[in-house]
Amino acid sequence: MVEPIITTMGGSASPNRTLLMNIIAFTSCFAVWTMYGVLITYLVDNKVLVLDKSQVGLLIGVPILTGSIMRLPIGILTDRLGGRTVFLAVMLFSAAAVLLTSFANSFATFLLGGLLFGMSGTSFSAGVAYTSLYFPKEKQGTALGLFGMGNVGAALTTLGAPALLDKLTNGGQNLDGWRQLPMIYAGILVATAALFAIFTENKRSEGAGTRTLANMLNPLRDTRVWRFGLYYFLLFGGFVALAQWLVPYYVNVYGMSLATAGVLASAFSLPSAMTRAIGGFVADRFGARTTLYWVLSGCTLLFLLLMAPRMDIRSPGEGIMADRAGTVTAVAQDAVTIGEQIYTLKVQAPDKTDRNEANLILPTFQSWQEPAVQVGQEVKKKELVARGVTHVYFQANQWVFTALVLLAGLLMGVGMAAIFKHIPNYYPNDVGAVGGIVGVVGGLGGFVCPIIFGYLLKSAGLWTSCWFFFAMLALISVVWMHLVVLKLAKHTDVGDQGYQPQ
């Protein structure tokens, strides 16, 4: 994927070296950004910290919140001061903050630590603005897609941190050994910053040093920017939210062990991060708008399929009504006699469905009829003789569910890259500011969505309510995009690569 970029740049190694260092730095920062998801869970499970569920949720979410709301100022600073300077500052600040976390002993100190090292999440804004400066428009999608692969840092933490904690604490014998984990993360950030300083050079947006802050924020008045933010809220925010939400989902819905649920959640986040590179290439090849059409439409379909919950229900079915008035003379399981007329009933067959076997893909239906009258009862014409009963069982096969979730995750990865292919084309001199606000909205999605999921679960009592929320969000996004395209078509002959004012 990198080779075509090398050729395009006339053999210069500087852009590719910068891209490689950006990917490494972003991966390290993203791993740190999601550290609390593993660490806080471990400390609570082992009674090192005694917290209620709301406190646990707040601690896990607070780095995500900081890394989201600070993306805009970091993006603006990157435009003004240059990517190398700002990226180094983010890494070193985050390293110091995560190191301080190793001395935390209470909810308040862990909260402060999370607020501070959450700055590592702002590395995305710095990296997008910095990377885009090194590549021409026709290659920016691929370059930014490759950079976005740094999302894999979340999967590395999910997979590696539990085993590392087990080793550092000697299998739980020395629980205070957890303090070495933040130290290791801090060391990784410092080492990465040192390599970054050696192998990169500073570069900033053209004319950024002479522009006022108000001028740099001017693009944020465009509705288009907030439309991109909505897409990113769904695709990136949804990705971050699901990386956390899928673990309790698998445990509660399918009764899996925590370890198995963690592996399957990682199986979702790891490939999704990798497909950002593919998404950038596809957006360069076919256009960001076309790519997003397919991504949002595909996500809408997949989320709708995932909405169907596991069910084992009885529902009214097809009954039998009397053809004429009369007196009931006989009632049996398979027939009702009224006068001289016999009404044959469909009898319930033995249910041979094995609910312990995870091999049912489609719902199973069984219908039968039960007498609704008694011997000696006077029945009028069209009166109910036997009521119908339908039994529906849907297993929501866990492997079909996993495959659908994986497909949705892969599409989300492609879509993330396509969104940031749009930004340098529309706003070549404001990538930091625009990418920053889009990143803010997307990052807030990672913080807000699990909270929304919790409220939906509490009110509806259905774990699949989260997919309904995503399906509606995806549908709104694709409809909004289509309406904008129709509006553009009325005023100008604009193709997928045509970037005209909204």
C-alpha positions in Angstrom: 0.0 0.0 0.0 2.9 2.4 0.7 4.8 1.7 -2.5 2.6 3.7 -4.8 3.0 6.7 -2.5 6.8 6.4 -2.8 6.6 6.3 -6.6 4.2 9.3 -6.6 6.6 11.4 -4.5 9.4 11.1 -7.0 11.5 8.7 -4.8 11.7 11.0 -1.8 11.8 9.0 1.4 10.8 11.9 3.6 7.0 11.7 3.1 7.0 7.9 3.6 9.3 8.1 6.6 7.0 10.7 8.1 4.0 8.6 7.4 5.6 5.6 9.0 6.5 7.5 12.1 3.0 9.0 12.3 1.5 5.5 12.2 3.9 4.3 15.0 3.2 7.4 17.1 -0.5 7.2 16.6 -0.6 3.5 17.5 1.3 4.1 20.7 -1.0 7.0 21.7 -4.1 5.0 20.9 -2.9 2.1 23.0 -2.4 4.5 26.0 -5.7 6.3 25.3 -7.7 3.0 25.9 -5.6 1.7 28.8 -8.2 2.3 31.4 -10.6 -0.1 29.7 -8.4 -2.9 30.9 -6.6 -1.4 33.9 -9.7 -0.2 35.8 -11.6 -3.4 35.1 -8.7 -5.4 36.5 -8.3 -3.3 39.6 -12.1 -3.4 40.4 -12.3 -7.2 39.8 -9.4 -7.7 42.2 -10.8 -5.4 44.8 -7.8 -3.0 44.6 -10.4 -0.3 43.9 -13.9 -0.4 45.3 -16.1 1.5 42.9 -19.7 1.4 41.8 -20.7 0.9 38.2 -21.1 4.6 37.5 -17.6 5.4 38.8 -16.1 2.6 36.7 -17.9 3.9 33.6 -16.7 7.4 34.3 -13.1 6.4 34.8 -13.1 4.3 31.6 -14.7 7.1 29.6 -12.9 10.1 30.9 -9.7 9.7 28.8 -12.0 9.3 25.7 -13.7 12.5 26.7 -10.5 14.5 27.1 -9.0 13.1 23.9 -12.2 14.1 22.0 -12.9 17.7 23.2 -9.2 18.7 22.9 -8.8 17.5 19.2 -10.0 20.9 17.9 -7.4 23.0 19.7 -4.7 20.5 18.9 -5.7 20.5 15.3 -5.5 24.3 15.1 -2.1 24.3 16.9 -0.9 21.7 14.3 -1.9 24.1 11.5 -0.1 27.0 13.2 3.0 25.4 14.7 3.5 22.3 12.6 2.9 18.6 13.1 6.2 17.5 14.4 6.2 20.1 17.2 2.6 19.4 18.3 2.9 15.6 18.0 6.0 15.5 20.2 4.3 17.7 22.8 1.3 15.5 22.9 3.4 12.3 23.3 5.6 13.8 26.0 2.7 15.3 28.0 0.8 12.0 27.8 3.9 10.1 28.9 4.2 12.3 32.0 0.5 12.0 32.7 0.3 8.2 32.4 3.4 7.9 34.6 1.6 9.9 37.3 -1.2 7.4 37.1 1.1 4.7 38.5 1.0 6.6 41.8 -2.9 6.8 42.0 -4.6 5.4 45.0 -8.2 6.7 44.9 -11.1 7.5 42.6 -10.1 11.1 42.4 -6.5 10.5 41.6 -7.4 8.0 38.9 -9.9 10.5 37.5 -7.2 13.2 37.3 -4.8 10.8 35.7 -7.4 9.8 33.0 -8.2 13.5 32.3 -4.5 14.2 31.7 -3.3 11.2 29.7 -6.5 11.4 27.7 -4.6 14.0 25.7 -3.0 11.0 23.9 -6.3 10.8 21.9 -5.6 14.2 20.4 -2.8 12.7 18.4 -5.3 11.9 15.7 -5.8 15.6 14.9 -2.1 16.3 14.9 -1.4 13.3 12.7 -4.1 13.9 10.1 -3.0 17.6 9.6 0.7 16.6 9.5 0.3 13.6 7.2 -1.9 15.4 4.6 0.8 18.0 4.0 3.2 15.5 2.5 1.0 13.9 -0.1 -0.9 15.2 -3.2 -4.7 15.1 -3.3 -4.9 12.0 -5.3 -2.9 10.1 -2.7 -4.2 11.7 0.5 -6.9 9.1 1.0 -4.4 6.2 0.9 -2.0 8.1 3.2 -4.6 9.1 5.8 -6.0 5.6 5.6 -2.6 4.1 6.4 -2.2 6.6 9.2 -5.6 5.6 10.6 -4.4 2.1 11.1 -3.0 3.4 14.4 -6.4 2.5 15.7 -5.0 -1.0 16.1 -3.4 0.3 19.3 -6.8 -0.3 21.0 -6.7 -3.9 20.0 -3.1 -4.3 21.2 -4.1 -3.0 24.6 -7.2 -5.2 24.8 -5.2 -8.3 23.9 -1.8 -7.6 25.5 -2.6 -5.6 28.7 -4.5 -8.4 30.5 -1.6 -10.8 30.1 0.9 -8.2 31.0 -1.0 -7.3 34.2 -1.1 -11.0 35.1 2.7 -11.2 34.7 3.4 -8.0 36.5 1.3 -9.0 39.5 2.7 -12.6 39.5 -0.8 -14.0 38.7 -2.4 -11.8 41.3 0.0 -12.6 44.1 1.4 -9.1 44.1 -1.4 -6.9 43.1 0.6 -3.7 43.6 2.6 -4.7 40.5 -0.1 -3.1 38.4 1.7 0.2 38.9 4.3 -1.0 36.4 1.8 -1.0 33.6 1.4 2.8 33.4 5.2 3.1 33.7 5.7 0.8 30.7 3.2 2.8 28.7 5.0 6.0 29.6 8.3 4.4 28.5 6.8 3.4 25.2 5.6 6.9 24.6 9.0 8.5 25.4 10.8 6.0 23.2 8.4 6.7 20.4 8.8 10.5 20.8 12.6 10.1 20.6 12.4 8.2 17.3 9.8 10.7 16.1 12.1 13.6 16.8 15.0 11.9 15.0 13.2 10.8 11.8 10.8 13.7 11.1 11.0 17.3 10.3 8.5 20.1 11.1 6.0 21.3 8.5 2.9 23.4 8.8 0.0 24.6 6.6 0.8 27.3 4.1 0.2 30.8 5.5 -1.0 29.4 8.9 1.4 31.6 10.9 -0.2 34.8 9.6 -3.8 33.8 10.0 -5.9 34.8 13.0 -7.7 32.3 15.2 -11.1 33.5 14.0 -10.0 33.0 10.4 -8.8 29.5 11.1 -12.2 28.7 12.8 -14.2 30.2 9.9 -14.8 26.8 8.1 -16.6 25.5 11.2 -19.6 27.7 10.1 -20.2 25.3 7.1 -22.9 22.8 7.6 -20.8 20.4 5.6 -18.3 20.1 8.4 -20.9 19.0 10.9 -22.3 16.6 8.3 -18.8 15.0 8.2 -18.9 15.1 12.0 -22.2 13.0 12.0 -20.6 10.4 9.7 -17.6 10.2 12.0 -19.8 10.1 15.1 -21.3 6.9 13.7 -18.3 5.3 12.1 -15.5 6.2 14.5 -17.5 6.9 17.6 -19.5 3.7 17.0 -16.2 1.7 16.5 -14.8 2.9 19.8 -18.1 2.3 21.6 -18.6 -1.2 20.2 -15.0 -2.1 21.1 -16.1 -1.6 24.8 -19.7 -2.6 24.5 -19.3 -5.9 22.8 -17.6 -7.5 25.8 -20.7 -7.2 28.1 -22.9 -7.9 25.1 -21.4 -11.3 24.5 -21.3 -12.1 28.2 -25.0 -11.2 28.8 -26.6 -12.3 25.5 -24.6 -15.4 24.8 -23.3 -16.4 28.2 -19.7 -16.4 27.1 -16.8 -16.2 29.5 -15.1 -12.8 29.9 -11.9 -14.1 28.2 -13.9 -15.4 25.1 -15.9 -12.2 24.9 -12.6 -10.2 25.0 -11.1 -12.2 22.2 -14.3 -11.7 20.0 -14.3 -8.0 20.8 -10.7 -7.8 19.7 -11.6 -9.7 16.6 -13.9 -6.8 15.8 -11.6 -3.9 16.5 -8.4 -5.3 15.0 -9.6 -5.9 11.4 -11.7 -2.7 11.5 -8.5 -0.7 12.3 -6.7 -2.4 9.4 -9.3 -1.6 6.8 -8.8 2.1 7.2 -5.8 1.7 4.9 -8.0 -0.1 2.3 -10.7 2.6 2.8 -8.2 5.3 1.9 -7.1 3.5 -1.2 -10.7 2.9 -2.3 -11.6 6.6 -1.7 -8.6 7.7 -3.8 -9.7 5.2 -6.6 -13.5 5.6 -6.6 -14.0 8.9 -4.7 -14.9 9.6 -1.1 -18.6 10.2 -1.8 -19.1 6.9 -3.6 -17.2 5.1 -0.9 -19.4 6.6 1.8 -22.6 5.8 -0.1 -21.6 2.1 0.0 -20.4 2.2 3.6 -23.4 4.0 5.1 -25.9 1.9 3.0 -24.1 -1.3 4.0 -24.0 -0.3 7.7 -27.7 0.5 7.6 -28.5 -3.0 6.3 -26.2 -4.8 8.7 -27.5 -2.9 11.7 -31.1 -3.6 10.7 -30.2 -7.3 10.5 -28.6 -7.2 14.0 -31.7 -5.6 15.5 -33.5 -8.9 15.7 -33.2 -10.1 19.4 -33.0 -13.6 20.7 -36.7 -14.6 21.2 -38.8 -17.4 22.5 -42.4 -16.1 22.3 -46.0 -17.3 21.9 -48.2 -15.2 19.7 -51.9 -15.4 18.6 -52.1 -17.5 15.4 -54.8 -18.6 12.9 -57.9 -19.7 14.8 -61.2 -21.4 13.8 -64.6 -19.8 13.8 -68.0 -21.5 13.7 -69.6 -21.8 10.3 -73.1 -21.8 11.9 -74.8 -21.6 15.3 -75.1 -24.7 17.4 -74.4 -26.5 20.6 -70.9 -27.9 21.4 -71.3 -31.7 21.9 -67.7 -32.8 22.1 -64.3 -31.2 22.8 -61.0 -33.0 22.2 -57.4 -31.9 21.7 -57.7 -32.5 17.9 -61.3 -31.7 17.2 -64.4 -29.8 18.3 -67.9 -31.0 17.5 -70.8 -28.5 17.2 -74.1 -30.2 16.4 -73.2 -32.6 13.6 -70.2 -30.6 12.3 -66.7 -31.6 13.3 -64.0 -28.9 13.3 -60.5 -30.5 13.0 -57.8 -28.8 15.1 -54.1 -28.6 14.4 -52.3 -30.3 17.3 -49.1 -29.0 18.8 -46.2 -31.2 17.7 -43.4 -32.1 20.2 -40.8 -29.3 20.2 -37.5 -30.9 19.1 -35.5 -27.6 19.0 -32.3 -28.0 20.9 -31.7 -24.6 22.5 -28.3 -25.6 23.6 -27.0 -26.0 20.1 -25.7 -22.9 18.5 -26.6 -24.1 15.0 -29.9 -22.4 14.2 -29.6 -19.6 11.7 -33.2 -18.8 10.8 -36.2 -18.4 13.2 -38.3 -21.6 13.8 -42.1 -21.4 13.7 -44.7 -23.8 15.1 -48.4 -23.3 15.0 -51.3 -25.1 16.5 -54.9 -24.6 17.8 -56.4 -25.0 21.2 -60.2 -25.4 22.0 -61.9 -22.2 23.1 -65.3 -23.7 23.9 -66.8 -26.2 26.3 -69.3 -29.1 26.0 -72.8 -27.8 26.2 -71.9 -24.2 25.2 -74.2 -22.5 22.8 -72.1 -21.1 19.9 -73.2 -18.4 17.5 -72.1 -18.1 13.8 -68.5 -16.7 13.5 -67.9 -17.2 17.2 -64.3 -18.5 18.0 -64.2 -22.3 18.3 -60.5 -22.8 18.6 -57.8 -20.1 19.2 -54.6 -20.2 17.2 -51.2 -20.2 18.8 -47.8 -19.6 17.1 -44.5 -20.2 18.8 -41.5 -18.4 17.4 -37.9 -19.3 18.5 -34.9 -17.3 17.2 -31.6 -18.2 18.5 -29.7 -15.2 17.0 -26.9 -17.6 16.2 -23.7 -16.2 17.9 -21.5 -17.0 14.9 -23.8 -15.4 12.4 -24.0 -12.4 14.8 -20.2 -12.3 15.0 -19.9 -12.4 11.2 -22.4 -9.5 10.8 -20.7 -7.4 13.4 -17.3 -8.1 11.8 -18.7 -7.0 8.4 -20.1 -3.8 10.0 -16.7 -3.1 11.6 -14.8 -3.6 8.3 -17.2 -1.1 6.6 -16.8 1.3 9.5 -13.0 1.2 9.0 -13.3 1.9 5.3 -15.7 4.8 6.0 -13.5 6.5 8.5 -10.8 6.8 5.9 -13.2 8.1 3.3 -14.4 10.9 5.6 -10.8 12.2 6.0 -10.3 11.9 2.2 -13.0 14.6 1.9 -11.4 17.1 4.3 -8.1 18.0 2.6 -10.0 18.4 -0.7 -12.6 20.8 0.7 -10.3 22.6 3.2 -6.7 22.2 2.1 -5.4 24.9 4.4 -7.6 24.1 7.4 -7.1 20.3 7.8 -6.2 20.7 11.4 -9.2 22.8 12.4 -11.8 20.9 10.3 -10.2 17.5 11.1 -10.1 18.6 14.7 -13.8 19.3 15.0 -14.8 16.2 13.0 -12.5 14.3 15.4 -14.2 15.9 18.4 -17.6 14.8 17.3 -16.4 11.3 16.5 -14.5 11.0 19.7 -17.6 12.2 21.7 -19.5 9.4 20.0 -17.1 6.9 21.6 -17.9 8.5 25.0 -21.6 9.1 24.6 -22.7 5.9 22.7 -22.1 3.5 25.6 -24.2 5.8 27.8 -27.0 5.9 25.2 -26.8 2.1 25.0 -27.2 1.8 28.7 -30.3 4.0 28.8 -31.8 2.1 25.8 -31.1 -1.2 27.5 -32.6 -0.1 30.8 -35.8 1.4 29.1 -36.4 -1.3 26.5 -34.8 -4.3 28.2 -33.3 -5.4 24.9 -29.6 -5.6 24.3 -30.3 -5.3 20.5 -31.6 -1.7 21.1 -28.1 -0.4 20.4 -28.3 -1.7 16.8 -31.6 0.1 16.4 -29.9 3.3 17.4 -27.0 2.7 15.0 -29.4 1.8 12.1 -31.4 5.0 12.5 -28.2 7.0 12.7 -26.8 5.3 9.5 -30.1 5.9 7.7 -30.2 9.6 8.6 -26.6 9.9 7.4 -27.1 8.3 4.0 -30.4 10.2 3.4 -28.7 13.5 4.3 -25.8 12.8 2.0 -28.2 11.9 -0.8 -30.2 15.0 -0.4 -27.1 17.1 -0.6 -26.0 15.3 -3.8 -29.4 16.0 -5.3 -29.2 19.6 -4.3 -25.7 19.9 -6.0 -27.0 18.2 -9.1 -29.6 20.9 -9.6 -27.0 23.6 -9.7 -24.0 22.0 -11.4 -22.9 18.9 -13.1 -20.8 17.6 -10.2 -19.2 14.2 -10.2 -17.9 12.3 -7.3 -14.6 14.1 -7.4 -16.3 17.5 -7.7 -15.9 19.5 -4.5 -18.4 22.3 -4.8 -19.8 24.5 -2.0 -22.8 23.0 -0.3 
